[in-house]
Amino acid sequence: MQEQGLKKLVDCFGYLKRYYTDIFDALHAMLELLLLQKKYQIFDGVPKESLIRQKIKDLALQDSLILQANFKLCRLEKYFADMVVDLEIVEEFFFIITQQKTSNKLYYYSTPLQVNRLLIGLLQIEEDDKIYNPCYGMGSIFLSLVQMQKNIELYGEELDPRLSQIAFLILQICEIPTHGLYVNDLLKSPRFVDGDQFQIFDKVLCNPPLYAHLGIDFLKKDQRFHPIGAIAKHYPELIFLIHSLSHLKKCGVFIVRNQVLQKNASEAKVRSRLCKQRMIRSIIELPKNIFPHQNNDFSIVVIMPNSEEILHINASDEFFYEREGKYNRLKNIEVILEIFFQQKEGKYSKITKTAMIENGDLRASHFISKKEPHQGNRLRDIGFEVMRGQRVYGGKSDEEICFFDVGIADFAPLGFCSVFENKKYRGDPKKIKKYQLKPYDILLSLRGATPKVTILGEIYQICVANVGVVILRHKNKQRALALYCYLFLFEGAQRLREIYEKSSDGVLDLQSLLDFTLPKDYESIAEKNLPKILDFAEQFQDLEQRIHALRQQKISTQEAE
């Protein structure tokens, strides 16, 4: 029966879209109808047009869009007749039209139903809790929240009035007061602050708009952000998180991109502050591909003051998701909540003392290995060092100097790389000297799903790797050759590919690369395979030259005719 009612709601929304040019207006009208049916059961029986319109007026909505419709409202009787409007069916309806039917392009403005339920579960909402959402958007998460606990005080801020109007309608359907919600720019003029005193809320709930363009220059002297210093404007989740700390009393849950937990610029300052102040209670890494049209990977950060330990939960494991169409769907939420509340270590979780956390990669998958670690030596332990290529020209310190700017296009497909194309005649001599490549450096692509690898031979030119290249270096020539030979094998290449896949934002994580382990007998591989690789490289080069010569042939005009 519920499935049939759900289908009618989805069909009704499809019908309304024909009469509204703006998808938000159609959704606004749909929620008006749901509120109308919930309050008056107006479509039960044979409704009269005049009565329907009068009851809509009785709702005393500030801006009714359904009254502006140019179709007879009594036609909607087939969608709503005898329907009991409960919150679960409205929640499912929202999930379908925003997350499953991506052609509506509403996926940026809401969160998958299962993620909402996990967020609410982690907060452990209690009666009379004051809950704050700094960017409540359309308010779809309120549907999950109210089903968990209705006796709450809700507060929030939202910049977009269109989204806020939809959220207000949802709360009216939920029978929750809206007086604590405001349309407001919390960065320029936060609502819940009196002078230097911030209003404190029991719980904070935040899934920030990732594609918001935030002007943040004026925040440098703001007391909320001053301790952090420079803020990365392309990570709005950090800005909303830092803002929310000023309002937090007991617990907050925040969805963040995994890059925030990895990178080493201003993100590292935030991580360092949260760890030093013992604020992080848990980090839950979510499955890949659960948010439509998102190329990023995500985690939930649970903030609780006085947290002496951090519980990492790797919910990106296949146990926690199932395929649904083009995307994955979070499942086994109750298992995640059980691990969280019982603070259990196991296959999917690990507890680490906050004092032992280094200011590096905080993702759960970094702490919890899905597979048994490969037996052998880590690159960092056997003397390898790693660095990124640099841009050494185009600045004020440039002088006349000849060098080669080495990029992926120069990588030899097999064997030693010794021919370079991009010759530069000006650059910064100090930088060039500092970053000059050395014989037997191993070069890798910085980005890409399929790693590209080469090794330098004896080079007699000045060469510097560009910003798209990562360099692995060892003082011992034989060890460098042995590593190259191991990466040449399918086994080594596949294990290297796994590091690229786990790295966030498509950029190779250098610390994970240094944790790459080699078999104990890896040096013997070079003795056996290196002569063969070099022989094949010579044959391959000869074949390429012959193919190139063949393609260079020209046909005379007379022969062509």
N, C-alpha and C positions, 0 to 999 in steps of 0.2 A: 504493500500500500504506500509506504514511504517512497519507494523508488518511482512509483507512478506519479506521486505528487511532485517529486523532484524534477521529473521529466517535464511536467506541466509548467513549472517555474522557468526552466531553461527555455522551453518553447515560447513562453510569454515574453521573456526578455528578447528573444529573437524577433518577435512580432513588434515590440516597442522600438527596436533599433531602426525599423523602417520609417518611423515618424520623427526621429531626432537625429540631427546631423552630428551631434556630439555624443560620444559613447558615455560620458559622465552624466549627461542629461538623461539618457535612457536608463542608466542605473539609478539615478535619483528618482525618476518616475516609478521604476520597479519597486523601490523601497517604500515609496508612498503607498503603493497598492498593497504591499505586504502589511504595512502598519494599519491601513484601512480595514483589511480583512481580519487582522488580529484583534482590533479593538471593537469592530462593529459587526463582523461576519456579514458584511453587506452583500456579498455575492451568493449567499445561500438563498435558495428559492429563485424567484424571477425578479432581478433588480430593475428599478426604474432609473433612467438616466438622471432625472432631476434629484432623486434621493441620493444617488452616488455623489453627485457634485456637492450637494449640501453637506454630506458627511465629511467630505474632504475639507470643506471650509471649517467644519467643526473641529478638525484636527489642529486648526490655528497654526499651520505651518507658515513660516516667514515668506518663503518663495516656493509656491506649489507649481511644479512643472507639469503634473498630470492634468491640471485644469487648463493648461495651454494646448493640450492635445487636440488635433483636428480629426478625431475619430470618436465614435460613440463608445463610451466607457462600458456600457452594458454588454458589448461584444466580448469583454474579458471574462464574462461569467464562466465560460467553458474552462478557463484556466484555474479559477479560484473556488468554484462551487464546492461547498462542504469541506474545504481545506482547513485543517487545524495548523496554524502557523506556529511551529515550535522552533527553538533556537538551533537545534541540531540540523533541521532541514534547511534553514537559512544559511548556516555555516557551510553545509555541503554545496548548496547553490553557489555561494561565493567562490568556493574552491574550483568548481567546474568552470565558471565564466571567466575567472581571472587566471587560473593556472593551467587548466586543461585545454580550454578553447583559446589558444594563444592568438588567434586572429583578432580577438577583441583588443589586444595590446594593453591589457590591464595588469600584466604580470609584474611590472616594475612597482606597482602601487600596493601590492599585498604580499602575503607570505603563505607558502603551502600550509594547508590545514594541519598536517602532521607536525610540522615544525612549530606552529602556534601552540599546539597541545603540549609539545615538549617544553617550550619556553615557560608556559603557565605552570606545568608540573614542577619544574625546577624551582620556581619562586615559592612554592608551598604557600599559597594564598590563605590567609586566615581572616576570620570575621573582623570587620572594622578596619582592615588594613587600608592605609593611604597609598595608592599606586600612582606612579608618575610615568608618563610616556612623553619624551621630548620631541617626538616626531610621529604622531599617531596616524597620519595619513588618512586612508579611508576607514580605518578602525575595524577592519575585519577580525583582528585578533581579539577585539572586545567580545565577539561571539563565543570564543573559546574561554575567555576569562570569566564571563558571567555564568557559564555552565558549571564552572568550578566553584565559584563563590559569588553570590549576588550581593551580600551585605558588605560592600566596599565603598570607599571614597575614591573617585577617579579624577585625576588631574593630568593635564597635558597641554602641549603647544604644537601648532601646525602652521606652516607658512602659506600653504595653498588653500584658499577659501573653498574651492570646489570640492576638494577632498574632505575638508572639514564638514561641509554640509552633509555629505554621505555618511560620515562618522556619526553625526548628530542623529540622523534617521535610524542608524543601527542601534544606537543607545536608547532611542525611544521605543524601538521594537523590543529591546532588552529590559525596558522599564527601569533604566538607570539615569539618574540626574546628570545633566550636561553642564552644570554651572561651573565646573572646574576645568573645562576645556576652553582654550583660547586660540584664535587665529593671530599668530604673532611671530615675529622674527626673534628667536631666543638668543641669537648671537649679538644683535645690536641692542636689544632691550629685553632681557630676560624677565618674564612675568612674575616669577615666584621669588623675588628678592626685594628686600627692603633695606636700602643703603648697603651695608656690608654683610647683612644677615640673609642667608639663603634659607628658604623654607625646606624643611626636611621631610622626606617621605619614607615610609617603611620599605617599599619595594620599587624598583625601577625596571621598566620593560622597554627595550629599544631594538628595533630593526631599522637602521638609518637608510635614507635614500642615497644609494651609491653614486648616482649620476647627478647629484646636485652640484651646481657651480657656486661655491662658497667664497665670498670675499672675506679674507681673514687678516689683512694687514692691520686693521684697527684692533685686533685681538691681542697684539703683542704686550700691551700694558694692562690688559684685562686680568683681574685677580684670579679668575678661573684658570687662565692659560699661562700666566707669567712664569710659574715654576718650571714649565716644560721648555720654554724658549720657542724656537722656530717650529711651526706646525706645517705638516704636509697637507696642502689644500686638496690634493687628489685622493685623500683618505678621509672622507667625511665621517666614517664610523669612529675615528679617533677623536674628532672634534666633539661629536655628540657624547662619546664616552667620558671625555675629560669634563665636559660641562656637567654631566649627570653626577659625577663624583661629589659635586658641591651640594647635591640634594639627597644623597644616599644615606640611609640609616642602617638597614639590615642586609638587604640583598638586591643585586641587580643582574639582569641577563642581557647580553649584547651579542648581536650577530656581527661578525667581522670577517673580512677576507683573510685568507691565510697569509698573504703577503705582509699584513700588519704584524704577524707573529714571527716573521723571518727577517725582514730587511733591517739594515743597519744605520739608517739616517735618523730622522726625528721619531720614527716608529720605535727605535731602540731606546730612546729617552723615555718614552711612555712605558714601555715594558719594564725598564729599569726602575722607574718610579713605582709602578704597581707592585713589583716584587719587593722592593725595599720597604714599602709601607705595608706589606703583608695583606694585599687586597685581593689577590687572585685565589679563589677557592677551587675552581675547576676549569679545564679547557676541554671541550667536546668537539672533536673533529667530525664534521658531517659528511655524508656520502657525496661523491661527485655527481654533478648533473641532476640535482634535485630542484634547482631553480631554473625555469625556462629562460632560454636565450642568455644564459650567464656562462661566460668562459672561465670564471674564477672558481676556486674552491673556498669553502667557508667553514668557520668554526663558531661555536657558542662559547663566550667567555662569561663565567659566573663570578661576579665580584661580591666578596663578603669581607668586611673589616676583620682584622686579627686572624687571618688565615695563616697558620704556621706550615701548612702543607698544601701542595697543589695536586689535585686528582686529575690525571689525564685519562680521557675515555676516547678510544678510537672507534667511533661510530661510522667510519668510512669503510669498515669491513663489510663484506657482502652479506653477513648475517643481519645487517641493519637496513638493507634496502632490497627492493624488488623492481624489476623493469616494468614500466607502465607506459606504453606508447614509445615516444622518443626520449622520455626522461625517466629518472629513477624516483621511487617513492619511498620515503622513510618508513621503516616498520620496527617492531619490537621496542617501541618507546618505553614500555613498562620495564624492560630489562635495563635500559639506560638509567631510568629513574631509580631502580633498585640499587644499581651500582653506585649511583651518586649519593643516595641517602644512607646507605649502609657503609659507604666509603670502602668498597671492596676492591682488592687487587685481584687480577686474573688475566685471562686471555686477552681481554679488550681494555684493560685498565692498569694504571700504575700510579702509585703515590710517591711523590718526591718532596723532601723537606724544602721549603721555600729558600732557606739559607744556602742550599746546595745548587739552586738553579743558576746557571750561567746566563748572561744576557745575550743569548743566541737564539736558536730556533726553539720556539715554545709550542709548536704543533704537537698534537698527541701522537701522530705517526712517527715523529722523531724520537719519542720516548718509548713507544711500544712497537717492537718489531713484529711484523706479520709472519716472518719466517725465522727459522733458526739462523743465527749469524753465520756467515761463511767463515769456515775455519782458516785462519791465516793471519797475515800482518796487515794492519791498516797503513795506508800510504803515509799518513802523518807520523806513524811510529818508526817507519824505516827511512825517514829522511827526505821525503818529497815535500816540496813547498808549492803553493798554488797562488796565482795572481791573475788579475784581469788585464787585458790589453788597454792601452791608453792612447788618447789623442795627444800628439806631441807637436802639433803645428797649428797655425792660425791664431797665435796670441801675440802679445806685445813684445815678448822676448825672442821672437823668431830671428834667426840669422841665416846666412847662406851656408847650407850643409846638405850633402847628398845622403839620402837613406831610402830604404824601401818600407812602405807602409803595408804590412802583411795582413791579408784578410783570408776569409774562407775560400775565395776564388783561387788563391794560390796553393791550396792544399793539394799535395800529390795524392792520387787515388791509391797508390801502393808504394811502399818503400820511402826513401828519403826525399824530403822536400828541399829543393835547392834553387829553384827558378822562381823569380818574383817579378811581377809586372808593374806594380804601382810605385814608380820612383818619384820621390819628392826632392825639391831643391832648396826648400827653406823649412826651418823648424827650430824648436827650442833646444839648444845643445845640452843643457843640463838634464832636461827630461829624457832626451834621446839616450844620453849616457846611462841614466838611471834605469830605463826600461828596455835597453838593448837586449835582443834575443841572443841566446848562446847555443852552440852546437849541442844537438841531442835534446833540446827542449821538445816536449810533446805539446802539440797545439790541439785544442778542442773548440768546437763551436759553442758559443755562449747560449744560444737559443736553438729550439727545434726539437721535434719529437724523435727524430732519428739523429743520433750524435755523429758528427764528422770529426775524424781524428787523423792527424799526420805527425811525423817526427822530422825535425831538422837534421840535415847531415852536417858535414864540415862546411860552414858558411864563411865566406870571405868578404861579404858586404855588410854594411851596417843595416840592421833590420829591427823594426819595432812592430809588435802585434797591435792591430787596431782594436777598437772597443767591442767588436763582435767576437773576440777570441779570448779563450782562457789558456793559460800556460801552466803546465806541470813541469817542475825542474828538479833534477837530482844531481849532486856533485859527481856521483859515480856513473860513468857512461854505460856500464854493463847493466846496471839496474834500470836505467831509462830505456835501454833497448829491450830488456826483458818485459817491462810493463807494456811497451808498444806491441810486442809480439802477443802478449796475453789479450790485449784489447782487440787484436786482429781476429782472435778466435770467436766463434759464435757465443761461447759461454761468457767470455769477457765483455763482448759487445752487448749482449742481452742484459747483463748485470749493470753495465754503464747506462743503458737505456732506462732501466728502472729508476736510476737516480734522477734522470731528466724528467721522467713522468711524475715523480713525487715532488720535484721542485716546483715552487709556486710561480704563477705569472709567466710560465714558459721560460724562465731564466735559470740556468744551472746554479744550484746552491753549492757554493765552494766548500763549506764545512762538511756537507754530506759527501762531496767528492773526496775530501781528505780521509773520511771514514771508510772509504772503499777498501775492502780487504782482498789481498792476493793469496792464492794457494801457497803453501809452504815451499813447494817445488817449482814456483813460477820461473825462476832463473834458468832452470834446465830447459824450459820451453824455448827460450831464445836460442840456445846452443843448437837445438834441433831444427827450428823453423826459420830463423833469420836468413840463412843462406838461400833457402827456397823462396822466401818473400822477395829478397833482392833480385834473384834470378827472374822471378815472374814480373817484377817491376821493370826490369830491363826489356823483357819480351813485350810487355804491355806498352812501354814507351815506343819501342820499334814499330809495333802494330799501329799505334796512334799516328805516327809519322807517315807510315805508308797509306793509311786511310786519308790523312790530310792531303798528301800528294795526289792521290786519286781524285779527290774532290776539287783540286786546283786546276784540273785539266780544262782547257778552253776549246770550244768548237768554233772553227772559222766560219765567217759569214757565208762563204761559198759552200762549205760542207753542209751547213744548216739548211741552205736553200735546196 
